[in-house]
Structures are given as C-alpha cells and as structure tokens.
Amino acid sequence: MNVDLGIWRKLTRLVLFLLFIAALLTAIVLYTPLIRQNEGMRREVVRLENKNKEAEEKSKRLKAEIEAIRTDPKTVERLARERMSYAKTNETVIRFEPAPLK
C-alpha cells in the first residue's frame, strides 16, 4: 500500500529547513558579541605587544648607556660637559638661553 504524502513531505522539508535557518540565526545572534569581544581583545594584545617591544628597545638603549658610562671615560667626560657645564682648562662654556615669550 503506497500512500502519496505529496504535500506533507514538502511541508516537512520546509519546516526542517526553517528550523535549520532559525538555529543558524540563533547561533549568529548569540556569538556575534563574543566575536566582537574577541576582536577587541586581539587588538589590545597587538597594542600591548607593540608597547612591550618599545619598552624592551628602551631598556636595551638604557643598558647600553649605563655600560658606556661605566666603561668609557669619553662618555663620562661628554656627559659632564653637557649636563654640568664643565670645561677643560682654557675652554669657555657658552650657554644659550631661550628667548623670553612676549
């Protein structure tokens, strides 16, 4: 006994398709905020990594300066001349003052 379910088979397929679409839309609605939050966190990670690289470069530069001050007498002499206005005998130190604001 073959019963032709024609319209019911089509309606069943349509309902299953609509349930699939509803489940897909629900997943999209639920996960969109998480995806945006994840993107924001990734941007923050990149920003912090860049900041960390800059800090590491500054640290290397400062360590090199410290090592130069410890081991190189010419560096010490240059710093004394620049920062403390020291001069050798028979040298004149000239300082330029900024122009006063009007």
Backbone hydrogen bonds in HBPLUS format (Angstrom, degrees):
<---DONOR---> <-ACCEPTOR-->    atom                        ^
c    i                          cat <-CA-CA->   ^        H-A-AA   ^      H-
h    n   atom  resd res      DA  || num        DHA   H-A  angle D-A-AA Bond
n    s   type  num  typ     dist DA aas  dist angle  dist       angle   num
A0008-TRP N   A0005-LEU O   2.62 MM   3  5.34 127.6  1.88 156.4 167.7     1
A0009-ARG N   A0005-LEU O   3.28 MM   4  5.88 152.0  2.37 124.5 130.7     2
A0010-LYS N   A0006-GLY O   3.31 MM   4  6.58 161.3  2.34 148.2 153.0     3
A0011-LEU N   A0007-ILE O   2.88 MM   4  6.10 157.7  1.93 148.2 154.9     4
A0012-THR N   A0008-TRP O   2.87 MM   4  5.97 155.4  1.93 145.7 152.2     5
A0013-ARG N   A0009-ARG O   3.03 MM   4  6.27 161.7  2.06 148.0 152.5     6
A0014-LEU N   A0010-LYS O   2.93 MM   4  6.14 156.1  1.98 146.8 154.0     7
A0015-VAL N   A0011-LEU O   2.88 MM   4  6.09 159.6  1.93 150.3 155.3     8
A0016-LEU N   A0012-THR O   2.95 MM   4  6.17 162.9  1.98 151.2 155.8     9
A0017-PHE N   A0013-ARG O   2.89 MM   4  6.07 157.0  1.94 147.1 153.8    10
A0018-LEU N   A0014-LEU O   2.89 MM   4  6.12 160.1  1.93 149.7 155.2    11
A0019-LEU N   A0015-VAL O   2.85 MM   4  6.08 152.4  1.92 148.8 156.7    12
A0020-PHE N   A0016-LEU O   2.94 MM   4  6.16 152.9  2.01 145.2 152.6    13
A0021-ILE N   A0017-PHE O   2.95 MM   4  6.26 158.8  2.00 150.4 155.9    14
A0022-ALA N   A0018-LEU O   2.86 MM   4  6.06 158.1  1.91 146.4 152.8    15
A0023-ALA N   A0019-LEU O   2.90 MM   4  6.10 157.2  1.95 147.2 153.1    16
A0024-LEU N   A0020-PHE O   2.91 MM   4  6.14 155.6  1.97 147.5 154.7    17
A0025-LEU N   A0021-ILE O   2.88 MM   4  6.11 163.4  1.90 154.5 158.3    18
A0026-THR N   A0022-ALA O   2.92 MM   4  6.08 153.2  1.99 145.1 152.8    19
A0027-ALA N   A0023-ALA O   2.97 MM   4  6.20 156.5  2.03 145.8 151.8    20
A0028-ILE N   A0024-LEU O   2.99 MM   4  6.27 157.2  2.05 148.3 154.8    21
A0029-VAL N   A0025-LEU O   2.90 MM   4  6.10 164.2  1.92 150.5 154.6    22
A0030-LEU N   A0026-THR O   2.91 MM   4  6.06 155.8  1.97 148.6 155.4    23
A0031-TYR N   A0027-ALA O   2.92 MM   4  5.98 155.2  1.99 149.4 155.5    24
A0032-THR N   A0028-ILE O   3.00 MM   4  5.80 138.3  2.18 148.4 154.9    25
A0035-ILE N   A0031-TYR O   2.90 MM   4  6.12 154.4  1.97 155.2 162.8    26
A0036-ARG N   A0032-THR O   2.98 MM   4  6.24 162.7  2.02 155.7 159.8    27
A0037-GLN N   A0033-PRO O   2.89 MM   4  6.08 157.6  1.94 146.0 152.5    28
A0038-ASN N   A0034-LEU O   2.87 MM   4  6.03 154.5  1.94 144.5 151.6    29
A0039-GLU N   A0035-ILE O   2.94 MM   4  6.23 155.2  2.00 148.5 154.8    30
A0040-GLY N   A0036-ARG O   2.97 MM   4  6.23 158.5  2.01 149.3 154.9    31
A0041-MET N   A0037-GLN O   2.92 MM   4  6.19 154.9  1.99 147.9 155.0    32
A0042-ARG N   A0038-ASN O   2.91 MM   4  6.16 150.6  1.99 146.4 154.7    33
A0043-ARG N   A0039-GLU O   2.99 MM   4  6.30 156.3  2.04 148.9 154.8    34
A0044-GLU N   A0040-GLY O   2.99 MM   4  6.25 153.1  2.06 144.0 151.7    35
A0045-VAL N   A0041-MET O   2.85 MM   4  6.12 152.0  1.93 146.6 154.2    36
A0046-VAL N   A0042-ARG O   2.97 MM   4  6.26 160.3  2.01 150.1 154.7    37
A0047-ARG N   A0043-ARG O   2.93 MM   4  6.17 158.3  1.98 147.3 153.5    38
A0048-LEU N   A0044-GLU O   2.87 MM   4  6.08 162.4  1.90 151.4 156.0    39
A0049-GLU N   A0045-VAL O   2.82 MM   4  6.02 151.6  1.90 148.4 156.8    40
A0050-ASN N   A0046-VAL O   2.97 MM   4  6.20 157.2  2.02 148.4 154.0    41
A0051-LYS N   A0047-ARG O   2.94 MM   4  6.21 157.1  1.99 147.0 153.8    42
A0052-ASN N   A0048-LEU O   2.82 MM   4  5.99 150.6  1.91 143.3 151.6    43
A0053-LYS N   A0049-GLU O   2.91 MM   4  6.19 153.2  1.99 146.7 153.5    44
A0054-GLU N   A0050-ASN O   2.99 MM   4  6.29 160.6  2.03 150.0 154.8    45
A0055-ALA N   A0051-LYS O   2.96 MM   4  6.22 154.7  2.03 144.9 152.0    46
A0056-GLU N   A0052-ASN O   2.87 MM   4  6.12 154.1  1.93 148.8 156.0    47
A0057-GLU N   A0053-LYS O   2.89 MM   4  6.15 158.0  1.94 151.6 157.3    48
A0058-LYS N   A0054-GLU O   2.93 MM   4  6.16 157.9  1.97 147.5 153.7    49
A0059-SER N   A0055-ALA O   2.86 MM   4  6.04 153.6  1.93 144.3 152.1    50
A0060-LYS N   A0056-GLU O   2.90 MM   4  6.19 157.7  1.95 149.2 154.5    51
A0061-ARG N   A0057-GLU O   2.95 MM   4  6.19 160.0  1.99 147.9 153.5    52
A0062-LEU N   A0058-LYS O   2.87 MM   4  6.10 160.5  1.91 151.7 156.9    53
A0063-LYS N   A0059-SER O   2.89 MM   4  6.08 157.0  1.94 149.2 155.9    54
A0064-ALA N   A0060-LYS O   2.92 MM   4  6.16 153.6  1.99 146.3 153.6    55
A0065-GLU N   A0061-ARG O   2.94 MM   4  6.26 152.0  2.02 145.1 153.0    56
A0066-ILE N   A0062-LEU O   2.86 MM   4  6.13 159.9  1.90 150.6 155.9    57
A0067-GLU N   A0063-LYS O   2.90 MM   4  6.09 162.4  1.93 148.7 153.6    58
A0068-ALA N   A0064-ALA O   2.90 MM   4  6.10 152.1  1.98 143.9 151.8    59
A0069-ILE N   A0065-GLU O   2.92 MM   4  6.20 155.0  1.99 149.0 155.6    60
A0070-ARG N   A0066-ILE O   2.95 MM   4  6.21 151.2  2.03 148.5 156.7    61
A0071-THR N   A0067-GLU O   2.98 MM   4  6.12 149.6  2.07 147.0 154.5    62
A0072-ASP N   A0068-ALA O   2.78 MM   4  5.18 156.7  1.83 143.3 148.6    63
A0075-THR N   A0072-ASP O   3.16 MM   3  5.45 129.6  2.43 103.5 115.6    64
A0076-VAL N   A0072-ASP O   3.35 MM   4  6.76 157.9  2.40 148.9 154.4    65
A0077-GLU N   A0073-PRO O   2.94 MM   4  6.18 160.0  1.98 148.5 154.1    66
A0078-ARG N   A0074-LYS O   2.89 MM   4  6.06 160.5  1.93 145.0 150.3    67
A0079-LEU N   A0075-THR O   2.94 MM   4  6.16 164.6  1.96 153.4 157.1    68
A0080-ALA N   A0076-VAL O   2.95 MM   4  6.15 158.2  2.00 149.5 155.6    69
A0081-ARG N   A0077-GLU O   2.95 MM   4  6.20 155.9  2.01 150.1 156.6    70
A0082-GLU N   A0078-ARG O   2.90 MM   4  6.13 161.1  1.94 151.7 157.1    71
A0083-ARG N   A0079-LEU O   2.87 MM   4  5.80 169.7  1.88 154.2 157.0    72
A0084-MET N   A0080-ALA O   3.07 MM   4  5.26 146.5  2.18 125.5 135.4    73
A0086-TYR N   A0080-ALA O   3.43 MM   6  5.91 170.4  2.44 129.2 128.8    74
A0091-GLU N   A0088-LYS O   3.12 MM   3  5.51 141.7  2.27 139.4 133.6    75
